[in-house]
């Protein structure tokens, strides 16, 4: 592509999505972009193979690159070599094409951050070595950098040194959180990396070892005492983290936020830690939103560390939420951007673009269906279920059930019940629904995948309840180069 010319992009699709994609391509056309839709001649573009594309695809002359459906799983490098132009996967939904081209189709880089996460184990005193190691590993897998051992008031901790040694041997960095000066001194001598917390009255404990102290006011909201403690350690050349203490809502929360801002104003380069448990644990609200706001303050004030607590069941994903937030916010801050468009890891109950097809789009698509396979979609009007025999819309699965021909087929009935229930949840919450895909709840949802993979959509195999039926149908089907239609309930044409 020479300078000043519009980039020519081939949007490869199948027949069912062609009309919608043509309209979208026309809206995307500009002086910089010239998209051209290319129908390969199959119904379901997402099920194409590299072999089919090599035989059937005819690229327009002078095309600069080709964009395939997001669920295409063929070899892109092979196709790039064969056709002599770059091939890439687009988004999984047509509605996301404008965003795809606006960001160049690039995944955000979430590999970096500049904020440590301390994860507290509040009942460490009561745990065995094995239980402690297991909890530590789970927290570190969720993103924790430092494991904080919480000491209980008036509860002896005779095995503190053993716990510290076991965690260090397992590869963890350890902090100890106690109001008992003797326990903090023991922790320092035993090799802990951090001590929570020292004030100007207990600074001598820092001399018991090499641990970095977290400094707090000598009395609530006493900023002068915190500044004096910081000055004392700086004069001795000792590292520290300063924590003005975040207070619960209705018990000084706003004033405590102001203290963090004031500390940063007074000490522009001081290392600061913010403990968030007083807000997340003591507020009956979903933690993803709370942590997103707290991370915003942390990012703006350049706070170097956060202490996360996940005692209450509703706070059980606080560590992974902060891990995701620190990465998204770091990436946004680096380019001077709002924290939008960086993977949606904190979008637990809502999606920014929940509906990918309007009711009119789905009505048009339903008219072109010529088989009995059920398609399930969500629009602004509700849940759509359609095949060649009809197109039905409702918000309640019980309203849709009478229109489903599943008599004598319990496996199919179960599959459709699961999928329609998912679609109803998505419709009522404002989540995105894709047939044969689990609903995405950001890092707040339980997942067996890594944090980085948890938010990347991928093409899933259809429901297992239909596996046997599909195997039988595959055996009976004639062998042709065109891929078979998805079985009842399978996704039909999810993207370009």
URLINHU-V163945 format. One line per field, one symbol per residue. phi: phi as a letter, one per 30 degrees, with the letter a starting at -180 (. if undefined). psi: psi as a letter, one per 20 degrees, with the letter a starting at -180 (. if undefined). burial: I if it has 16 or more other C-alpha atoms within 10 Angstrom, else O. A space follows every 10 residues. Layout:
phi=???
psi=???
burial=???
This chain:
phi=.dejdddcbd cdbcddcedd ddddddddda dcbbdbdbdd jcdcddcdcd dddddcdcdd didcabcced cdcddddddd ddcibdcbdc ddbedcdede ddciicdddc dbabbdcccd cdceeccded dddddedddd ddkdcbccdd ccehbdbdce dddddddddd jcdbbbcacc dddddddddd jddbbcbcbd dbddddddac dddccbddbe iddddddddd dddddcicda bcbdidcddi bjeddddddd ddddddbecd dbbbccddcd dcbdaddddd dddddddddd chddabccbb ddedcdcddd dddddddddd ddddcicddb icjidccdcb bdbdccbded eddddddcdb bdddcbbbbd ckccbaadcl bbbacceddd edccdbeibd ddddeddddd deddeddddi cdcbeicddc ciddddbddd ddddccdbdc ddeddcdddd dddddddddb dddddddejd dcbdad
psi=oqpiqqpopp opaahhiggg hggghhhipa hipnqppopi jrgnhhjqrh ggghhhpoqq pjqhrpprqh jpjrohgghg ggijqpqrpa riqhijgghg hhjjjppqok iqrkpqopop nhkhhiqrgg hggggghghh hiiphpppop pppkoqmhkg hggggggghj jqqpqpoqjo hgghgghghi jqhqpoqqai ikhhhhiiaj qpqpprqhqp jnhhhghggg hghhhjkqqr ppoiopqqpj kjgghhghhg hgghghnhjp pqqppihhgg hkpmqpiggg hgghhggggh jlpiqpoppm gqhijikhgh ghggghgghg gghhjlqqmq kkikijngiq qhmhpiprhg ghggghhipj ripppprpai ibpppqaiir oqpriphhhh gijpnjpjmh ggggghgggh gghgggghhk rppppjqqqp kbiiqpqirr hhihjoqqpq qrqhijgghh gghhhhqqor ipqqqqrpiq pfmia.
burial=OOOOOIIIII IIIIIIIIOI IIOIIOOIOO OOOIIIIIII OIIIIIIIII OIIOOOIOIO OOIIIIIIII IIIIOIOOIO OOIOIIIIII IIIIIIIIOO OOOOIOOOOI OOOOIIIIII IIOIIOOOOO OIIOOIIOII OIIIIIIIII IIOOOOOOOI IOIIIIIIOO OIIIIIIIIO OOIIIIIIII IIIIIIIIII OOIOIIOOII IIIIIIIIOO IOIOIIIOII OOIOOOOIOI IIIIIIIIOO OOIOOIIOII IOIIOOOOOI IIIIIIIIII IOOOOOIIII IIOIIIIIIO IIIIIIIIII IOOIIOIIII IIIIIIIIII IIOOOOOOIO OIIIIIIIII IOOIIIIOIO OIOOIIOOIO OOIIIIIIIO OIIIIIIOIO IIIOIOIOOI OOOIOOOOOO IIIOIIIOII IIIIIIIOOI IIIIIIIOII IIIIOOOOOO IOOIIOOOOO OIIOOIOOOI OOOOOOOOOO OOIIOIIIII IIIIII
